[in-house]
Amino acid sequence: MTDGGIIGDPTEAALVVLAAKAGVDADTVRADRPRSGEVPFDAAVKYMATFHREPDGRTRVHVKGVVDVVLDRCTDLLTEDGIRPLDDDRRREILAVASRLGNTGLRVLVAATALVDRTPAAPDHGGRAALPGLTLMSVAGIADPPRPQARDAVALCRTAGVAVKMITGDHADTAAAIARELDIVGEVVTGAELERMTADQLAERIDGVGVFARVAPEHKVTIVRALTKRGHIVAMTGDGVNDAAALRAAHIGVAMGITGTDVAKEAADMVLSDDDFSTIVRAVREGRSIYDNIVKFVRFQLATNIGAILALLGASLAGLPAPLTAAQLLWINIIMDGPPAMALAVDPPDNDVMSRAPRDPGERILSVRRLAAVTRAGAVMAMGTVTLLAIAQERTGTDTALTMAFTTFVLFQLFNALNARADDGPLLGRHQFRNRTLWLVLGNQGLGGLGAFFMGSVSLASVAQVRQPVVLVRADWTAAREHVPDDGGRPCVSTPYCEVLLALDPRDECGELLDFALQAAEHRGATLSVIHAWQPPHSLGGPNQEGDAPGRRDTERELAELIDPWRKKYPSVDVQVHTCRGRPALTVTHAAQGAGLLVVGRRIRLATMGSHMGRVVRQAMHRVACPVAVIAHD
């Protein structure tokens, strides 16, 4: 006992306080009669004893323990009239008092003493004949009420389908009173009754038993095995050394972190830091929530992947272009799926998480019902994406349709995340607003998806075509018109520049290139600019304006002769011819900045690094954001 309170075992502390109330100073008694030996408490014998040397050389034995065990070792009783023999009537009276105290929920202990000539031998396993001739001194009732939150925790377990069974070493009357206080239902079975039952008999009765009283450590193992035999998942709590076997035998062993021994903590799967039963119930709730979040995570990710696969497959079967490229699939899986999936992983527990029956331990995360729901969600996303792609391609062209399809699939993920949270309940409900992190993620991604739509419809498709030129042959000239925005034959006003730029190389079929470029310019109401790069024969020796002039005039004359017939065929198109010398790449690249369409031939596209025009095309394709049409010969 200290100024700050009692330190030690709660039962010992209660007895010290009781002695102080009776005017006995425990420190003084300990100093006068120091302890010379001890028999520690053992659940098997259910008592403890201490030995103290008397001045005359004899040994005083003090014993405390459960009523029925210590009473069997007593022969006398201390009364108001002194020490009297303990007859049967007095034994029944003492047992009645103990039962009355136990029915009020008090833990009942008795204290006895004896004066012997020598220190008794240690008791055997049964505790028989170890301490003969004891004198019963007192009967004490110790209040050890359950924690206030324990009753609510037991009620919550019952709602969740978790059966709570109390196992205690207390008297049956005390255990029954505490069980009534905690609202634990079921009959009371003592350790003596357990020993008389077979394993099969116990397994048949155990579901109806709520309290096990006066049990030994080996009885706990028997109880765990009986519950396991009935198909239950068993969690066993314990704190003593003798509880280690039961903690090992249970599916989940739970040791007490404050009062538990090191042996119990090593044997357990979990350690309660606060020794509070309600913490176990909170752990059950958290465990169910984690399982639910795993299911939500898997449903969301799998539905997205199934939707993407079905969208690509459906578009291929319908003869449509692939709605999603590899880069877009990577964007969806990392940017659009990653943050919502992580938000679903930290989803708060549902309100009804502790109102459901325990799930079958063998149940799969992807049950038939969940797999059907995931497939259905993926099919809806794929159908919506492919249908929109088909309709938009007819009305707006392939580029805009692909952008719309990608944006649609991205926005589908917003609803997919909400759908993943509604496993059994409705899609729209108050529970959908409890995960603020998810709504923050969905809001940011929704705005990002709309931004990608508006920006992508202007430039993303063009940039994609710059990186991947459209290769056309004669039979594809009709399809080539799909790559030219349909402006109804009127001058193009959707972009600030409407010029068609044609880069010529003498090795290409210039007639075919001119025909296609003039058709495109006529269709757009645009000017056709023809760029021809020529290499002076002595360019490595430095510029020579006078020597280069004849070659340039010859090139311009040849171009005029080549283009004049086509001007007559397309009189509405203004054709401008440009020849460049020295640094043609700079000239053509600069001109391509204002072009609405760049037309090149196969020779230029496949030109070597030593070709000026090859460098022109490569630089133009990497520096400008306009469509590029490569006209092949075959």
Secondary structure, DSSP 8 states (H G I E B T S, - for coil): -BTTB--S-HHHHHHHHHHHHTT--HHHHHHHS-EEEEEEEETTTTEEEEEEE-TTS-EEEEEEE-HHHHHTTEEEEEETTEEEE--HHHHHHHHHHHHHHHHTTEEEEEEEEEEESS------TT-TTSS-SEEEEEEEEEE----HHHHHHHHHHHHTT----EE-SS-HHHHHHHHHHHT--SEEEEHHHHHHS-HHHHHHHGGGEEEEES--HHHHHHHHHHHHHTT---EEEE-SGGGHHHHHHSSEEEEETTT--HHHHHH-SEEESS--HHHHHHHHHHHHHHHHHHHHHHHHHHHHHHHHHHHHHHHHHTT---SS-HHHHHHIIIIISHHHHHHHHT----TTTTSS----TT--SS-HHHHHHHHHHHHHHHHHHHHHHHHHHHHH-HHHHHHHHHHHHHHHHHHHHHHHH-SSS-SSSGGGGS-HHHHHHHHHHHHHHHHHHHHIIIIIHHHHHHHS-EEE-GGGHHHHGGGS---TTS---SSS--EEEEEE-TTS-HHHHHHHHHHHHHHHT--EEEEEE---TTGGG---HHHHHHHHHHHHHHHHHHHHHHHHHSTTS-EEEEEE-S-HHHHHHHHHTTEEEEEEEHHHHT--TT-HHHHHHHHHHHH--S-EEEE---
